[in-house]
C-alpha cells in the first residue's frame, strides 16, 4: 500500500460555505478508508466532491486512478442484472454503440468475482437488498476501476448482508489491491474493515488516521453524544454503544 490512488490537499467542500476545516488525506492502493459521521454530517457530499459530481469550494483533489461509485439509492427501470452491470462499461462502449463480447465477458467476470453470476438473467428489481448491493458493486468493478467509492453500502441491509458486504470490502482490498472508500454511520464497521478512518465531528472538526486510534471512546462520545466502550470479544476488539433510554430525546 505505497502507491497513492487519491490525494486530498486542503479540501474545503459543501454548499456555499465549507462544512469542515480543510481536509488532508491520501488513499493508497489496496487500502480501505471509512468516512464516519452522524446523519447529516456531510458524508455523501464529500464522496460526491471526490468524484467530481459536486465542485469543491477550495483545495485540490488529485485522482491517480479511475473511480467506481456505488450510490446509496439506485432505482433503475426493470433491467436484467447483466444489463445493470454492463452499465459500468458505458464509458468504454460509447454513445449509441452496443456492448461487445469483450464487454459482456468483463461484466460476467465481475459477477463471478462476487459469486453472483447465477443472478445474471434475473430482473434487478426482483432481488433482495443484499443482492442488489452486490450487483451495484459488480457494476463498479466492470469499470475496471482501481478505487471503489461506496456511499453507506450497509445502511439498508440486515445483519447477515452487512457482514457479507463488509467481508467483500476487505477482500477486494486484500486480494485485488483495489482501494476502497466507504461512508458509514456505524463506528464498528469502520473499526472492523478500515485501515484508516476519517471521523467527521461537530464544530467543523475532523480526525484522520489509523482506525484503532481515531475510534477512541472519547472521540466517539464527542461525535455522537453516546458513550461507547471498547471491548474484546473472541480476540476481536469491538465497539459497544451504551444507549441511555432514560433521558429525554433530543430529536
C-alpha positions in Angstrom: 0.0 0.0 0.0 2.5 2.6 -1.1 1.0 3.8 -4.4 -1.4 6.7 -4.0 -4.7 6.5 -5.8 -6.2 9.7 -4.5 -4.6 12.8 -2.8 -6.7 15.3 -0.9 -5.0 18.6 -0.2 -6.6 21.3 1.9 -10.0 20.4 0.6 -13.0 22.6 1.6 -16.3 21.2 0.4 -20.0 21.9 0.9 -22.7 24.3 -0.4 -21.6 27.9 -0.4 -19.8 27.5 3.0 -17.3 24.8 3.9 -18.7 22.1 6.2 -15.3 21.4 7.8 -11.8 22.8 8.2 -9.6 22.0 5.2 -9.2 18.2 4.8 -5.9 16.5 4.0 -5.6 12.7 3.4 -4.2 10.2 0.9 -5.7 6.9 -0.2 -3.1 4.2 -1.0 -3.6 1.3 -3.4 -5.2 -1.6 -1.6 -6.2 0.5 1.4 -9.7 0.7 2.9 -10.8 4.1 4.3 -14.0 4.7 6.2 -15.7 8.1 6.3 -17.6 8.1 9.5 -20.0 10.6 10.9 -23.5 11.1 12.2 -26.6 11.6 10.0 -26.3 14.9 8.1 -22.6 15.2 8.7 -21.8 15.6 5.0 -20.5 12.2 4.2 -22.4 11.9 0.8 -21.4 15.4 -0.1 -17.8 14.6 0.5 -18.0 11.5 -1.7 -19.7 13.5 -4.5 -16.9 16.0 -4.2 -14.2 13.3 -4.5 -16.0 12.0 -7.6 -16.3 15.4 -9.2 -20.1 15.4 -9.0 -20.1 18.3 -6.6 -17.5 21.0 -7.1 -15.0 21.7 -4.3 -15.0 25.2 -2.7 -11.3 25.3 -2.4 -8.3 22.9 -2.3 -7.1 20.1 -4.6 -8.2 16.6 -5.4 -5.6 14.6 -7.4 -7.1 11.4 -8.8 -4.3 8.9 -9.8 -6.7 6.2 -10.8 -10.2 5.6 -12.2 -13.0 5.8 -9.7 -16.0 3.5 -9.4 -19.1 4.6 -7.5 -21.9 2.7 -5.7 -24.6 5.1 -4.6 -26.8 4.6 -1.5 -30.0 4.6 -3.5 -30.4 3.2 -7.1 -33.9 2.6 -8.6 -33.5 1.8 -12.3 -36.2 0.7 -14.7 -36.8 -3.1 -14.9 -33.5 -4.3 -16.3 -31.8 -7.7 -16.0 -28.8 -7.9 -13.7 -26.4 -8.4 -16.6 -27.6 -5.2 -18.2 -27.1 -3.3 -14.9 -23.5 -4.5 -14.7 -22.9 -3.6 -18.4 -23.8 0.0 -17.5 -20.4 0.1 -15.8 -18.9 -0.3 -19.3 -20.7 2.7 -20.7 -17.6 4.9 -21.0 -15.8 2.2 -22.9 -18.7 1.3 -25.2 -19.5 4.8 -26.5 -22.7 6.6 -27.3 -25.3 4.6 -29.3 -23.0 1.5 -29.6 -23.8 -1.9 -28.4 -21.7 -3.8 -25.8 -19.1 -6.1 -27.4 -18.4 -9.7 -26.4 -15.4 -8.4 -24.5 -17.7 -6.0 -22.5 -20.0 -8.9 -21.7 -17.1 -11.1 -20.6 -15.9 -8.3 -18.2 -19.4 -7.9 -16.8 -19.8 -11.7 -16.2 -16.3 -11.8 -14.7 -17.4 -9.0 -12.2 -20.5 -11.0 -11.2 -18.3 -14.2 -10.9 -15.9 -12.4 -8.6 -18.7 -11.6 -6.3 -20.1 -15.2 -6.7 -23.5 -13.9 -8.0 -23.1 -14.9 -11.7 -26.2 -17.1 -11.3 -28.2 -13.9 -11.0 -27.2 -12.6 -14.4 -30.6 -13.3 -16.0 -32.7 -12.1 -13.1 -34.6 -8.8 -13.0 -32.7 -6.4 -10.8 -35.9 -5.2 -9.1 -36.8 -8.8 -8.0 -33.6 -9.1 -6.0 -33.1 -8.7 -2.2 -31.4 -5.7 -0.8 -28.2 -7.6 -0.2 -28.2 -9.0 -3.8 -28.8 -5.5 -5.3 -25.9 -4.1 -3.4 -23.6 -6.8 -4.7 -24.8 -6.2 -8.3 -24.1 -2.5 -7.9 -20.6 -3.3 -6.7 -20.2 -5.6 -9.7 -21.2 -2.7 -12.0 -18.5 -0.6 -10.5 -15.9 -3.4 -10.8 -16.9 -3.7 -14.5 -15.5 -0.3 -15.0 -12.2 -1.9 -14.1 -11.6 0.9 -11.5 -8.7 1.0 -9.1 -10.6 3.0 -6.5 -14.1 2.0 -5.4 -16.3 4.5 -3.6 -19.4 3.3 -1.7 -22.0 5.5 -0.1 -23.3 3.8 3.1 -23.3 0.3 1.5 -24.8 -1.4 4.5 -27.4 1.1 5.6 -30.4 -0.8 4.3 -29.2 -4.4 4.9 -29.9 -7.0 7.5 -27.1 -8.2 9.8 -26.1 -11.1 7.5 -25.8 -9.0 4.4 -24.0 -6.3 6.3 -21.4 -8.9 7.2 -21.2 -10.1 3.6 -20.6 -6.6 2.2 -18.0 -5.8 4.9 -16.2 -9.1 4.1 -16.3 -8.2 0.4 -14.8 -4.7 1.0 -11.9 -6.3 2.9 -11.4 -9.0 0.2 -11.4 -6.5 -2.7 -8.6 -4.6 -1.0 -6.5 -7.6 0.1 -7.0 -9.9 -2.9 -7.4 -7.5 -5.8 -5.4 -4.5 -4.4 -8.4 -2.2 -5.0 -8.6 1.0 -2.9 -12.0 1.2 -1.2 -13.5 4.4 0.4 -16.9 3.9 2.1 -19.1 6.1 4.2 -20.9 4.8 7.3 -22.5 6.0 10.5 -21.6 2.8 12.3 -18.2 3.0 14.1 -18.0 -0.8 14.4 -18.0 -1.2 10.6 -15.1 1.3 10.3 -13.2 -0.5 13.1 -13.6 -3.9 11.6 -12.6 -3.3 8.0 -11.0 0.1 7.5 -7.2 0.6 7.7 -7.9 4.3 8.3 -10.9 6.4 9.3 -11.9 10.0 8.6 -14.1 11.0 11.5 -16.4 14.0 10.8 -17.0 15.7 14.1 -19.1 18.6 15.3 -17.9 22.2 15.1 -16.2 21.7 11.7 -13.6 19.4 13.2 -12.3 16.1 11.8 -9.8 13.5 12.6 -7.9 11.1 10.3 -5.6 8.2 10.9 -5.3 4.6 12.0 -8.9 3.4 12.7 -8.0 1.9 16.1 -6.5 5.3 17.2 -9.2 7.6 15.7 -12.1 5.5 17.0 -11.4 6.1 20.7 -14.2 6.2 23.3 -13.7 10.0 23.8 -13.7 10.8 20.1 -16.9 8.8 19.5 -18.6 10.4 22.5 -17.7 13.8 21.1 -19.1 12.8 17.7 -22.3 11.0 18.6 -23.1 12.2 22.1 -23.3 8.5 23.1 -20.9 6.6 25.3 -19.0 3.8 23.6 -17.0 1.1 25.3 -14.1 -0.8 23.5 -14.2 -4.4 24.5 -12.6 -7.6 23.3 -14.8 -10.5 22.2 -13.4 -13.7 20.8 -10.0 -12.0 20.4 -11.6 -9.2 18.4 -11.8 -5.6 19.5 -15.3 -4.2 19.1 -17.2 -1.0 20.0 -20.4 -1.2 22.0 -22.7 1.8 22.4 -24.2 2.2 25.8 -27.6 3.6 25.0 -29.3 5.6 27.7 -33.1 5.4 27.1 -33.9 7.1 30.4 -33.1 10.6 29.1 -35.5 12.7 27.1 -34.9 12.6 23.3 -33.1 15.4 21.5 -34.8 14.6 18.2 
